Amino acid sequence: MNRREFIQHTALVTATTAALNFTAEAKVNWPVGCFNRPWTKWSFDETLKQIKAAGYKTTGLLSRTREEQFIGADATPEYLDGLKKRIADSGLKANMGALRSRHSIALEDSTKEVRKQIDNAKFLGLQFVLSFGVDKPEEFAHYYKVMSDAAAYADEKKIKLVMKPHGGGSGASDEILRAIKEVNHRNFKIWYDAGNIIYYTGKDPIEELKPIAQHVTGFCAKDCPAVKGEVMSQFGTGKVDFAGVFKAMKAAGFKGPIMVEGVKVGATPEETAANAKANREFLEKVLASV
């Protein structure tokens, strides 16, 4: 190897090494949105205003109220028309609607209700519909059948069906893996909720994430200090190791989104928005270190 070839070879090795190091050290760029839950005692129009004021671009239709059915099977076409316009006028984008499925009724009726909610989500332009699982063991089999149909139906509509840890049949990794196996459809994924793992089971969110990480396509962000502890709180006040959870998710190829759910509810919508902004900034600092 002559001098010129040596210099060229050295430059190539240096450039390749730098590229590999850059790839290894590349920071995540996961979108962070905010659910409506912290503002349910105020109007949804106020909620949209405050979510935007807190610096978010995306919201999720998680917590229904007496006035807001969101994607509910009982939502009228007139209501959905108005809701779609209100969201658009707010400058925000909604990415998710929460499903309510009943499993103490005939399978046909439950399936019909869920399909109607998926249709409503499609009309609103949502990407995801979110299930919470079920609590009663005698309803597990019914739930799996309804979700299997829902996964296929949502797939036809180009909507992603996801489930979050919520106790019972979606309590932690064992229950979640069972649900994935029984539903048995590629369009049934998980939106992980580390705070709920602590709240419902007291287990370690990082250890419970590992067996299911490959199935996680979203993250519901909340903190929690103990079993049945307060989850409407500021991040860093509970036991969730957000950095540890995010590192495990990154290793599994997670791309987002992250949706803030837990926020300390203030005396006013504006105070709540300030808390939501602080939780967003908390997550952004953690993500910068992952």
matplotlib code that plots the C-alpha trace (Angstrom):
import matplotlib.pyplot as plt

x = [0.0, 1.5, 1.2, -1.8, -3.7, -2.9, -4.3, -7.4, -7.9, -7.4, -9.9, -12.5, -12.1, -12.4, -15.5, -17.1, -16.3, -17.8, -20.9, -21.4, -20.8, -23.4, -25.9, -25.3, -25.6, -28.5, -31.2, -34.8, -37.3, -40.6, -43.7, -45.2, -48.9, -51.4, -54.7, -57.7, -58.0, -56.5, -59.2, -62.4, -64.0, -63.8, -65.3, -63.6, -63.1, -61.2, -59.3, -58.1, -57.1, -55.0, -53.4, -52.2, -51.1, -49.0, -47.0, -48.5, -49.5, -51.4, -54.2, -56.0, -59.7, -59.3, -61.8, -65.4, -67.7, -71.4, -71.1, -68.5, -69.1, -66.1, -66.1, -68.8, -71.4, -74.0, -72.4, -74.6, -73.5, -74.2, -72.0, -69.2, -69.3, -69.1, -66.3, -64.2, -64.5, -63.7, -60.5, -59.5, -60.2, -58.1, -54.9, -54.4, -54.5, -56.3, -54.6, -56.5, -60.0, -60.8, -63.0, -65.7, -66.5, -69.2, -68.7, -71.7, -73.9, -74.3, -71.2, -72.9, -74.1, -70.7, -69.0, -71.5, -70.9, -67.1, -67.3, -69.5, -66.8, -64.1, -66.3, -66.5, -62.7, -62.3, -64.6, -62.6, -59.4, -57.9, -54.9, -55.6, -58.4, -57.5, -58.9, -58.4, -58.9, -61.4, -61.3, -63.5, -62.0, -65.4, -65.4, -61.9, -62.9, -65.6, -63.2, -60.7, -63.3, -64.6, -61.0, -60.1, -63.0, -62.1, -58.5, -59.5, -62.2, -59.9, -57.2, -59.6, -60.2, -56.5, -56.8, -54.6, -56.1, -54.1, -54.5, -53.1, -52.2, -55.2, -55.4, -57.3, -56.8, -54.3, -52.6, -48.9, -46.8, -48.3, -51.9, -50.9, -49.1, -52.1, -54.4, -52.0, -52.0, -55.8, -56.7, -54.2, -54.1, -51.2, -53.3, -53.6, -50.7, -49.9, -49.7, -47.5, -48.4, -45.6, -47.6, -50.5, -48.1, -47.3, -50.8, -52.5, -49.8, -46.9, -44.5, -41.4, -42.4, -39.1, -39.1, -42.8, -41.9, -39.2, -41.4, -43.8, -41.5, -41.7, -45.5, -45.4, -46.4, -47.4, -46.8, -49.3, -47.2, -48.1, -46.1, -47.3, -45.8, -47.4, -50.2, -53.4, -51.4, -52.1, -51.4, -52.7, -49.3, -46.1, -43.5, -40.6, -42.7, -43.5, -41.5, -41.6, -38.0, -38.8, -35.2, -35.0, -38.3, -37.5, -34.1, -35.8, -38.3, -35.6, -33.7, -36.9, -37.2, -40.0, -41.0, -43.7, -46.0, -45.8, -49.1, -49.1, -52.0, -51.0, -50.9, -51.6, -55.0, -54.8, -57.5, -57.9, -57.4, -54.4, -52.7, -53.3, -51.8, -48.7, -48.4, -48.9, -46.2, -43.8, -44.5, -43.8, -40.5, -39.6, -40.1, -38.1, -35.2, -35.3, -35.6, -32.5, -30.5, -31.8]
y = [0.0, 3.3, 6.6, 7.8, 4.5, 4.6, 8.1, 7.2, 4.0, 5.9, 8.6, 5.9, 4.1, 7.4, 8.4, 5.0, 5.0, 8.5, 7.5, 4.4, 6.5, 9.0, 6.3, 4.7, 8.1, 9.4, 10.9, 9.9, 12.2, 10.9, 13.2, 14.2, 15.0, 15.4, 13.8, 15.7, 14.0, 16.8, 19.3, 17.2, 19.6, 22.4, 22.5, 20.6, 23.9, 25.2, 22.0, 22.4, 26.0, 25.0, 22.0, 24.3, 26.9, 24.3, 23.8, 20.6, 20.0, 16.8, 15.7, 12.4, 11.9, 9.8, 10.9, 11.3, 13.6, 14.1, 16.7, 15.0, 11.5, 11.6, 8.4, 6.8, 4.6, 7.1, 10.1, 11.6, 12.7, 16.3, 16.0, 14.4, 17.1, 19.7, 17.9, 17.6, 21.3, 22.3, 20.2, 21.7, 25.2, 24.7, 24.2, 20.8, 17.4, 14.5, 11.1, 8.7, 7.9, 5.7, 2.7, 1.6, -2.0, -4.0, -7.7, -8.6, -8.3, -10.5, -10.8, -9.5, -6.4, -5.7, -6.2, -3.8, -1.1, -1.3, -1.2, 2.0, 3.6, 2.7, 4.3, 7.4, 7.5, 7.1, 10.1, 12.2, 11.2, 9.5, 7.1, 5.0, 3.5, 2.6, -0.2, -0.7, -4.4, -5.9, -6.6, -9.7, -13.1, -14.3, -11.6, -12.3, -14.7, -12.4, -9.4, -11.3, -12.2, -8.6, -7.3, -9.8, -8.6, -5.0, -5.4, -6.7, -4.1, -1.3, -2.6, -2.2, 1.4, 2.0, 2.6, 1.0, -0.8, -0.6, -1.6, 0.0, -1.7, -1.1, -4.0, -7.2, -8.7, -6.0, -5.8, -6.5, -8.5, -11.9, -10.7, -8.5, -11.4, -13.6, -10.9, -10.6, -14.3, -14.7, -11.7, -13.0, -10.1, -8.0, -4.8, -5.3, -3.5, -2.0, 1.6, 1.1, 2.9, 2.5, 4.4, 2.0, -1.0, 0.5, 1.6, -1.7, -4.3, -2.8, -4.4, -2.9, -1.1, -1.8, -5.5, -5.7, -3.9, -6.2, -9.2, -7.0, -4.2, -5.4, -4.9, -1.3, 1.5, 4.2, 5.4, 6.9, 9.1, 9.3, 8.9, 6.9, 6.5, 3.2, 0.8, 2.8, 6.0, 9.4, 9.4, 12.9, 14.4, 15.9, 13.7, 12.9, 12.8, 9.0, 5.8, 5.7, 5.6, 7.4, 7.3, 3.5, 2.9, 5.0, 3.3, -0.1, 1.2, 2.7, -0.6, -2.3, 0.2, 2.4, 5.4, 7.2, 8.8, 9.7, 11.0, 12.9, 11.7, 12.4, 16.1, 17.7, 19.3, 23.0, 25.3, 26.8, 25.6, 27.9, 26.4, 22.9, 24.0, 25.2, 21.8, 20.1, 22.3, 21.3, 17.6, 18.1, 19.8, 17.0, 14.4, 16.4, 16.6, 12.9, 12.1, 14.3, 11.9, 8.7]
z = [0.0, -1.1, 0.8, -1.3, -0.8, 3.0, 3.3, 1.4, 3.4, 6.7, 5.6, 4.7, 8.0, 9.9, 8.1, 8.5, 12.2, 12.6, 10.8, 13.0, 16.1, 14.9, 14.3, 17.7, 19.4, 17.3, 19.5, 19.3, 17.8, 19.1, 18.8, 22.2, 22.4, 25.2, 26.0, 27.1, 30.5, 32.7, 31.6, 31.9, 34.4, 31.8, 28.3, 25.4, 23.6, 26.6, 26.7, 23.1, 23.7, 26.8, 25.2, 22.4, 24.9, 26.7, 23.5, 22.0, 18.4, 18.9, 21.3, 21.9, 22.6, 25.8, 28.5, 27.6, 29.5, 29.6, 26.8, 24.7, 23.3, 21.1, 19.0, 21.1, 19.4, 20.5, 18.8, 16.2, 12.7, 13.7, 16.8, 14.8, 12.1, 14.8, 16.7, 13.5, 12.8, 16.4, 16.4, 13.0, 14.2, 17.3, 15.3, 16.9, 15.3, 17.1, 16.7, 18.9, 20.1, 23.1, 22.6, 25.0, 24.5, 26.5, 27.2, 29.2, 26.1, 23.0, 21.0, 17.9, 19.7, 21.2, 17.8, 16.2, 18.8, 18.4, 14.6, 14.9, 17.0, 14.4, 11.7, 13.8, 14.3, 10.6, 10.0, 12.4, 10.6, 13.7, 13.4, 16.4, 18.5, 22.1, 24.2, 27.9, 28.1, 30.6, 34.3, 34.8, 33.9, 32.7, 30.0, 28.7, 25.9, 24.8, 24.7, 22.6, 20.0, 19.8, 19.5, 16.8, 14.7, 15.5, 14.6, 11.1, 10.6, 11.7, 9.4, 6.5, 7.5, 7.9, 11.6, 14.2, 17.1, 20.3, 24.0, 27.1, 30.4, 32.7, 35.2, 34.8, 31.4, 30.4, 33.8, 32.9, 30.4, 31.1, 30.6, 27.6, 25.8, 26.4, 24.8, 21.8, 21.3, 21.6, 19.4, 16.9, 14.4, 13.2, 13.8, 17.5, 19.2, 22.6, 23.9, 27.0, 30.2, 32.8, 35.4, 35.1, 35.6, 39.0, 39.8, 39.0, 39.7, 41.6, 39.2, 37.6, 34.4, 32.7, 33.4, 32.3, 29.1, 28.0, 26.9, 25.0, 23.7, 20.1, 20.2, 21.6, 19.1, 21.5, 25.1, 27.6, 29.9, 33.5, 36.8, 39.9, 43.4, 44.4, 43.9, 43.6, 44.0, 42.4, 38.6, 37.8, 38.9, 37.8, 36.2, 38.5, 41.6, 41.3, 40.7, 36.9, 35.5, 32.3, 31.0, 31.6, 30.0, 26.9, 26.5, 26.4, 23.9, 21.8, 21.7, 20.5, 17.6, 19.0, 16.9, 19.0, 19.7, 23.4, 24.7, 28.1, 30.3, 33.8, 34.8, 38.1, 37.7, 38.8, 40.1, 36.6, 33.0, 32.7, 35.8, 34.5, 31.1, 32.9, 34.6, 31.2, 29.7, 32.6, 32.0, 28.2, 29.0, 31.5, 28.8, 26.2, 28.6, 29.2, 25.5, 24.8, 27.1, 25.6]

ax = plt.figure().add_subplot(projection="3d")
ax.plot(x, y, z, "-o")
ax.set_aspect("equal")
plt.show()
